[in-house]
Amino acid sequence: MHKAGFVNIIGNPNVGKSTLMNAFIGEKLSIITSKAQTTRHRILGIVNGDDFQVILSDTPGIIKPAYELQSSMMDFVKSAFDDADILIYMVEIGEKELKDEAFFEKIKSSKAPVLMLLNKIDTSNQEQLEAQAALWQQNVPNAEFFPISALEGFNVKNVLDRIIELLPESPAYYPKDQLTDKPERFFVNECIREKILIHYKKEIPYAVEVVTEEFFEEEDIIRMRSVIMVERETQKGIVIGHKGSALKRVGVEARKDLEKFFGKQVHLELYVKVNKNWRSNQNQLKRFGYNNS
C-alpha cells in the first residue's frame, strides 16, 4: 500500500513555517529571515519514503494585502485550502488570533484533517505553554494539537509520523528523487533575495525582486547571471552601496550558499535595474510568477 498527499502549512508571518518545512525535508528549500513576508510564493517540498510521499506546501504568512503583490501572495494561501489532504495551522507562543478571520473560519470548517502546531515552545515556560494549549484547543476544536520547536527539532518527527498515518492511499505524484516542484533558477533568486532581506533595512527588501537571466551548468562550475529589480533610482544606489560594496557582500554570501545547495563551484554575476512600481503592475507580477490564476 502506497500513500501520498498534499500537506499545506498556513499561519501568520514569522511563525516558522519555512523552518518547519526545511526540518521535515532535511534541506534548505525555503529562505528564512526574521523579517515578515519572507515567503512570497507557494513552495512545494517533497518527503519520500518507500511507501509514502508527503508533498509539503509552504505558503506566505497571512496578512491584509496593501498592494497587488500582497494580494497575489494571499491567492497562494487561498489555493492551499483547495487541494489539502492535511492542513497544518501553525501559531507561535503568545499569539491569540489569525490575521484574517475568513481564513480562520476555513480552518475551523476544514473537511481535511487539521494539525495545530504551537511553535517556539523553547522560548516559553510550562505555565505559559499550558495556557496557550488550552486557548488554541478551545479555538480550533477540530484540530489535533502538537507543541513543537521547529528550530530545535522538538516533536517534529512525531508530527511527520502523524502526517504519514493520515495520508490517503495514492501513487506518488512526483518522481521519488525529486525534492521540490520549483526550477533551479527559482532557488538562485530566493537565495539572493534572502541576503537582501538580511542586510537591507526599511522598504528595500520589499521593493526587490530577483530574476536569474542566465544559468549555464558545466561539468565543474555553474555560471549564473542575476538581476536585482528595484522600484526607484534611490533604491538602486542603496542596493549597490559605496563603490559596489553592499552588492558585493550579497553576491559573496549568495554564492557560498548556492555552492552548498548545488554541490559545485558557482560563478555569480549580479546587476541592479530599476523596474518602476513593479509590485503594483499586473503584467510584471505575472512575469515574476505571482499570478496564481
Phi, psi and omega per residue, in radians:
M1 nan 2.212 3.112
H2 -1.953 2.426 -3.140
K3 -2.069 2.557 3.077
A4 -2.755 2.589 3.116
G5 -3.084 2.936 -3.117
F6 -1.679 2.206 3.133
V7 -2.057 1.923 -2.992
N8 -1.831 2.241 -3.042
I9 -1.802 2.106 3.120
I10 -2.268 2.803 3.133
G11 2.901 3.112 3.083
N12 -1.199 2.899 3.051
P13 -1.036 2.614 2.999
N14 1.185 0.328 3.103
V15 -1.497 -0.165 3.094
G16 1.778 0.423 -3.130
K17 -1.056 -0.788 -3.122
S18 -1.153 -0.683 3.109
T19 -1.069 -0.722 3.136
L20 -1.117 -0.830 -3.112
M21 -1.079 -0.761 3.109
N22 -1.094 -0.615 3.107
A23 -1.153 -0.714 3.101
F24 -1.088 -0.752 -2.988
I25 -1.473 -0.524 -3.075
G26 1.401 0.232 3.078
E27 -2.390 2.685 3.111
K28 -1.548 1.620 3.109
L29 -1.660 -0.734 -3.136
S30 -1.676 2.378 3.100
I31 -1.302 2.606 -3.055
I32 -2.301 2.134 2.966
T33 -2.447 2.995 -3.132
S34 -1.424 -0.076 -3.117
K35 -1.480 2.531 3.065
A36 -1.152 2.743 3.089
Q37 1.093 0.530 3.056
T38 -1.119 -0.797 3.111
T39 -1.467 2.157 3.135
R40 -1.926 -0.448 -3.084
H41 -1.899 3.024 2.944
R42 -1.651 2.023 -3.042
I43 -1.936 2.227 3.096
L44 -1.659 2.364 3.012
G45 -2.189 2.427 -2.968
I46 -2.055 2.221 3.068
V47 -1.921 2.090 -3.088
N48 -1.929 2.432 2.969
G49 -2.271 3.095 -3.128
D50 -1.034 -0.679 -3.051
D51 -2.139 0.356 3.088
F52 -2.673 2.782 2.983
Q53 -2.474 2.035 3.101
V54 -1.760 2.107 3.112
I55 -1.829 1.800 -3.084
L56 -1.553 2.469 -3.126
S57 -2.188 2.006 3.096
D58 -1.666 2.074 -3.088
T59 -1.907 2.820 3.062
P60 -1.014 2.643 3.057
G61 -1.121 2.530 -3.052
I62 -1.318 2.174 3.130
I63 -2.407 2.936 2.971
K64 -1.575 2.029 -2.994
P65 -1.117 2.427 3.110
A66 -1.929 -0.307 3.102
Y67 -2.684 3.065 -2.972
E68 -0.978 -0.733 -3.137
L69 -1.000 -0.795 -3.119
Q70 -1.167 -0.590 3.065
S71 -1.099 -0.735 3.110
S72 -1.122 -0.671 3.108
M73 -1.084 -0.701 3.139
M74 -1.239 -0.432 3.032
D75 -1.118 -0.627 3.083
F76 -1.093 -0.665 3.128
V77 -1.169 -0.761 -3.141
K78 -1.016 -0.725 -3.112
S79 -1.140 -0.436 -3.132
A80 -1.156 -0.442 3.097
F81 -1.312 -0.493 -2.968
D82 -1.266 -0.651 -3.021
D83 -2.008 0.293 -3.077
A84 -1.328 2.201 2.923
D85 -1.460 -0.542 3.071
I86 -2.453 2.404 -3.139
L87 -1.945 2.235 3.022
I88 -1.826 2.093 3.058
Y89 -1.855 2.052 -2.988
M90 -1.948 2.262 3.054
V91 -2.269 2.937 3.084
E92 -2.109 2.841 3.105
I93 -0.894 2.272 3.092
G94 1.689 -0.231 3.113
E95 -1.335 2.607 -3.124
K96 -2.091 -0.436 -3.034
E97 -2.741 2.905 3.037
L98 -1.554 2.575 -3.040
K99 -1.248 -0.136 3.138
D100 -2.359 2.016 -3.051
E101 -1.097 -0.636 -3.118
A102 -1.112 -0.713 3.098
F103 -1.121 -0.683 -3.123
F104 -1.080 -0.751 3.112
E105 -1.111 -0.650 3.111
K106 -1.088 -0.686 3.126
I107 -1.118 -0.806 -3.071
K108 -1.182 -0.437 -3.134
S109 -1.858 0.253 -3.093
S110 -1.098 2.340 3.061
K111 -1.407 -0.395 3.087
A112 -1.379 2.647 3.057
P113 -1.024 2.439 3.133
V114 -1.991 2.212 2.996
L115 -1.853 2.124 -3.117
M116 -1.726 2.011 -3.093
L117 -1.896 2.117 3.051
L118 -1.670 1.850 -3.003
N119 -1.634 2.890 3.078
K120 1.154 0.604 -3.136
I121 -1.226 -0.242 3.072
D122 -1.186 -0.216 3.135
T123 -1.729 0.137 -3.044
S124 -2.144 3.091 3.021
N125 -1.991 3.030 -3.045
Q126 -1.051 -0.738 -3.103
E127 -1.100 -0.799 3.130
Q128 -1.130 -0.714 3.136
L129 -1.074 -0.782 -3.139
E130 -1.134 -0.689 3.120
A131 -1.131 -0.762 3.128
Q132 -1.147 -0.727 3.125
A133 -1.044 -0.785 3.137
A134 -1.098 -0.748 -3.138
L135 -1.042 -0.878 -3.044
W136 -1.286 -0.594 3.106
Q137 -1.177 -0.508 3.058
Q138 -1.306 -0.709 -3.090
N139 -1.282 -0.566 -3.116
V140 -2.234 1.287 -3.026
P141 -1.174 -0.311 -3.123
N142 -1.464 0.015 -3.039
A143 -1.787 2.614 2.914
E144 -1.514 2.372 -2.969
F145 -1.836 2.316 3.095
F146 -2.359 2.081 2.934
P147 -1.382 2.329 -3.098
I148 -2.472 2.893 2.834
S149 -2.258 1.809 -3.116
A150 -1.103 -0.655 -3.105
L151 -1.177 -0.739 -3.123
E152 -1.532 -0.178 -3.132
G153 1.410 0.153 -3.095
F154 -1.227 2.165 3.067
N155 1.231 0.059 -3.106
V156 -1.146 -0.709 -3.135
K157 -1.123 -0.674 3.116
N158 -1.099 -0.659 3.097
V159 -1.134 -0.790 3.140
L160 -1.094 -0.729 3.099
D161 -1.038 -0.722 3.135
R162 -1.176 -0.673 3.083
I163 -1.028 -0.809 -3.119
I164 -1.081 -0.686 3.082
E165 -1.051 -0.667 -3.047
L166 -1.465 -0.215 -3.093
L167 -1.056 2.460 3.044
P168 -1.301 2.742 3.035
E169 -1.152 2.272 -3.107
S170 -3.018 2.584 2.967
P171 -1.210 2.888 3.132
A172 -1.127 2.482 3.103
Y173 -1.487 -0.472 -3.075
Y174 -2.226 2.752 3.053
P175 -0.961 2.551 -3.010
K176 -1.219 -0.234 3.109
D177 -1.725 0.139 -3.082
Q178 -1.612 2.380 -3.118
L179 -1.721 -0.456 -3.031
T180 -2.735 2.925 3.104
D181 -1.658 -0.079 -3.038
K182 -1.566 2.551 3.097
P183 -1.291 2.903 -3.076
E184 -1.045 -0.671 -3.104
R185 -1.073 -0.570 3.130
F186 -1.025 -0.743 -3.104
F187 -1.266 -0.514 3.018
V188 -1.116 -0.848 3.128
N189 -1.003 -0.805 -3.080
E190 -1.176 -0.650 3.138
C191 -1.115 -0.766 3.118
I192 -1.149 -0.729 -3.132
R193 -1.124 -0.613 3.094
E194 -1.046 -0.767 -3.133
K195 -1.126 -0.619 3.109
I196 -1.186 -0.707 3.081
L197 -1.065 -0.648 -3.103
I198 -1.276 -0.717 -2.912
H199 -1.749 -0.225 -3.103
Y200 -2.025 2.639 -3.032
K201 -1.902 3.060 3.024
K202 0.956 -2.218 -2.971
E203 -1.384 -0.405 -2.963
I204 -0.883 -0.943 -3.061
P205 -1.037 -0.509 -3.076
Y206 -1.488 -0.295 3.133
A207 -1.645 0.067 -3.033
V208 -1.833 2.421 2.920
E209 -2.321 2.582 -3.109
V210 -2.067 2.364 3.093
V211 -2.216 2.163 3.067
T212 -1.608 1.941 -3.027
E213 -1.554 -0.425 3.113
E214 -2.365 2.434 3.118
F215 -2.604 1.711 -3.113
F216 -1.991 2.067 -3.135
E217 -1.751 2.084 3.049
E218 -1.852 -3.128 -3.030
E219 -1.055 -0.750 -3.059
D220 -2.103 0.123 -3.133
I221 -2.694 2.607 2.994
I222 -2.002 2.221 3.131
R223 -1.807 2.179 -3.073
M224 -2.211 2.554 3.021
R225 -2.293 2.036 -3.067
S226 -2.145 2.543 3.134
V227 -1.996 2.244 3.045
I228 -1.648 2.037 3.126
M229 -1.592 2.335 3.012
V230 -2.188 2.967 -3.061
E231 -1.632 -0.385 -3.055
R232 -2.451 2.720 3.121
E233 -1.005 -0.685 -3.122
T234 -1.091 -0.639 3.115
Q235 -1.174 -0.639 3.127
K236 -1.027 -0.778 3.132
G237 -1.090 -0.683 -3.135
I238 -1.187 -0.742 -3.124
V239 -1.113 -0.704 -3.137
I240 -1.250 -0.757 3.124
G241 1.368 3.064 -3.102
H242 -1.109 2.088 -3.117
K243 0.938 0.526 3.074
G244 1.386 0.181 -3.010
S245 -1.148 -0.699 -3.096
A246 -1.173 -0.754 3.134
L247 -1.150 -0.655 3.133
K248 -1.089 -0.732 3.131
R249 -1.069 -0.764 3.091
V250 -1.020 -0.811 -3.102
G251 -1.103 -0.762 -3.115
V252 -1.121 -0.828 -3.104
E253 -1.174 -0.714 3.125
A254 -1.115 -0.739 -3.125
R255 -1.054 -0.747 3.126
K256 -1.038 -0.799 3.133
D257 -1.148 -0.673 -3.124
L258 -1.198 -0.605 3.086
E259 -1.136 -0.642 3.050
K260 -1.149 -0.789 -3.064
F261 -1.120 -0.787 -3.073
F262 -1.607 -0.230 3.096
G263 1.250 0.427 3.051
K264 -2.729 2.999 -3.086
Q265 -1.122 2.532 -3.124
V266 -2.227 2.350 2.961
H267 -1.942 2.049 -3.039
L268 -2.092 2.112 3.018
E269 -1.817 2.304 -3.135
L270 -2.073 2.380 3.066
Y271 -2.271 2.762 3.108
V272 -2.150 2.271 3.127
K273 -2.269 2.639 3.053
V274 -1.595 2.236 3.084
N275 -2.269 1.590 -2.896
K276 -0.995 2.240 3.020
N277 0.892 0.663 -3.096
W278 -1.059 -0.500 -3.091
R279 -1.159 -0.336 -3.112
S280 -1.958 0.185 -3.072
N281 -1.895 1.980 -3.070
Q282 -0.998 -0.712 -3.119
N283 -1.146 -0.731 3.113
Q284 -1.159 -0.718 3.129
L285 -1.074 -0.679 3.121
K286 -1.119 -0.737 3.123
R287 -1.042 -0.642 -3.119
F288 -1.532 0.097 3.031
G289 1.508 0.337 -3.106
Y290 -1.663 -0.210 3.134
N291 -1.349 2.012 -2.981
N292 -1.664 0.093 -3.073
S293 -1.501 nan nan
